[in-house]
């Protein structure tokens, strides 16, 4: 009869302890990196929100709607009176007379048009928003850009007597902490709304 021997209990215990130590070290390292990353992100977001409150001051100068043009369009002018450059674009909302809100998240950089949706401190920029005859998604580009992306065809602004018909803009900024960590902040508390100055 062949006599088979297994691993001695002592060796098995040593291997088990070693495996547990290695596994614990990996978990601790992963957890430490996760906590550090979350802490940095939270710190950047908190500082960025404070900067939104204190250094972002956006004004909608004009919002002129011409609903008789074909396609209908809105001329929009924005001014920044704050100390912070609005470099990451904005969220633009058009409020229809039906109560529906059409929203678009516009990046600060548009392909082939650097800075098209940026607004530097103490400066003004003009836009035109035009209706889309084929129903493609819409956006906003500076009036001096080559293309004018649209709002959806058939957007109705005919019955605005007792309803809010207008536009709202939420700026987005890039914040960098003292340690060099960066994050993109949507300044919701800096949102500005304006009724259409004229509806023709």
N, C-alpha and C positions, 0 to 999 in steps of 0.2 A: 504494500500500500504506500502510495506517494504521500509524503508529509508536506502540505502547503502552509506557508507562513504569510500572514498579512502584515500590514504596517503596524508597528507597535503603538500602543495607546499614547505613549509619550511623544513620538514623532507626529502622530495624527493631531495631537493637541497643539504642538508647536506650529504645524502647518495651518491649522485652523485660526490660531491667534494671529499669525503672520498675514493670512488672507484678510482677516477682519481689520487689521491695522492699515493695510494698503487701501482697502475699500473706504475706510473712514477718512483717510487722508485725501482721497479723491473727492469724496463728498464735501469735506470741509473746504477744499480748494475751490470747487465749483460753486458752493454756497457763498463763499467769500467774494468771488468775482461777481456773482449775481447781485449780492447786496450792495457791493461797491458801485456797480453799474446803475442800479436803481436809485441809489443815493445821489449819484452825480446827475442823473436825469431829473430827479425831483428837485434838486437844488437849482438846476438850470431853469426848469419850468417856473419855479417860484420867483426867482430873480427876474425872469422874463415878464411875468405877469405884473410885477411891480414896475418894471420899465414901461410896460403898456400904459399903466395908469398915470405915470408921472411924465413920460417923454413922448407919447404918441398923441397928437392932436390933429385929427383929420376933419376937414370941412368940405361939404358938398356945396360949391358955389352956385351952380346952375344945373338944372335937370329939365331941359326943354323937350317936350314930346311933340312931334309932328306926325299925327296919325293920318293926315291926308296924303302924305308922300307915298310913293310906291317904289321900294318898300317903305313902311313907316319906320321912323328912327327917333332916337333920343340923343340929344347933345348933352354931354355930361362934363362938368369941370370940377376937379378936386384940388384942394390946397392943403399942404401940410404946414402947420404952425408949431409942430413939436420938434424936439431936439434929436429925434431918432429917425433915421432913414427907413422908409417902408420898402424893403428890398425883396420880399418874398411874395409879392402880389396881394390879392385880397379875395374875399368872398363877396360877390355881387348878387343882390336879390332884387328882382323886379316884382312889384306888388300889383296884381291885376285887380280890376273892379269886381271880379267874382270872389275875391278873397284868396285866390290861389297865388302862391309865391313861387316864382321860377328862380332857382339859385344855381350859380356856377362858381366853382373854385378855380380861380385864375392864378397860374404860376407867375412868379416874378420875372422869369426869363422865358421868352417864347422862341422856339427854334428859328434861327435866322434873323431875329429881331431882339438883340440884347437890350435889356432894360425896358422893354415895352410896357410892362406892368409894374414899374417901380416909380416911387415918388420920393425924391430926396427932401430932406428937411428944408423948411422955408421956401418951398417951390410949388408951382402949380402945373397941372397936366390936364389936357383935354382929351375926351373920348367921344366916339360916336358908336351907338348901338343900333344896328339896323335889323329889320325883320328878314327872315330867311324864306325865300320863295320855294325852297325844296324840302324844308323840314329837317335840316341837319342840326346837330347840337350848336349852341350859340356861345359866344364869348364876347369879350371887349378888348379892343386894341387901341392904342393911341391914334388920334385922328391923323397924325402924320405918317402912319404906317401904310404899307402897300395894300393890305387887305382889311376888310371890316367884317368880322364874324357877326352872325345874326342872332336875333331873338326868334322864337318859333312863329311860324306863319299863323295868322289869325288871332294873335294875342289881342284881347279886347280891352280898351280903355275908354269905352263910350259912356259908361254910367258911373262917374266918379263923384257925383254930387255929395253923397253922404258916406262915402267909403274912402279909405286911404289908397290912392293910386300914386305910386312913386317908386323910388329906388332907395336901397340901403347898401352900405358898403362896410365891410369888416376888414380892417387891415391885418396883414401878417408880417411879422418881423423875424429877424435872426438875432438871437442873443448869445453872447459868448461870456462865460464866467471868467474870473481872475485866473483860474487854473487851465483855461483853454478849452473847456468843454462847450460845445455849441448845440443849440436846439432851435427849432422853428416854433414860434408862438403865434397862435391866433388870438388877436386882441378883441375878444368878444365885448368887453366893457367899453371899447372905443368905437363901437358901431355907430354910424351916423345914418339917419333917415331924412329924406326930403321928398315932399310931394312935388309932382310935376309943376314947374313954374308956369307952363302954358300948354294947353291941349288944343290943337287946331285940327 
